[in-house]
Amino acid sequence: MYTLLLANEKRTYDFNSQFKCFSVIGAPHLRSSARDLNFFQYHSIDVITLLLGSLSVIIWVGIKLAKLCCRVVCALCKSKSTESKLKKNK
């Protein structure tokens, strides 16, 4: 039993030395670069703000165009109705 544990330990040591995994804790090459980003960069707040701003401008322009179309159609309907009333009165 003891020799089996020693053999397993030797295999573990060989594996670690082959891939150089001795100092995993605190290794700078294994540290995530996200730790160096500030809050705005980490959460992509600038991108979210740009997308929401673009979406709100598109919606605003759409509403303004819809109102303009309604005004034009209503003006045309009113002018046709007044013309027909004038023709009936003559």
WOWO-V583169 format. One record per run of one state. SS is the DSSP state (H for helix, E for strand, - for the rest). FROM is the first residue (numbers start at 0). TO is the last residue. If there is no record, write none. Layout:
SS_FROM_TO + SS_FROM_TO
//
This chain:
-_0_0 + H_1_18 + -_19_26 + H_27_29 + -_30_31 + H_32_35 + -_36_37 + H_38_41 + -_42_43 + H_44_88 + -_89_89
//
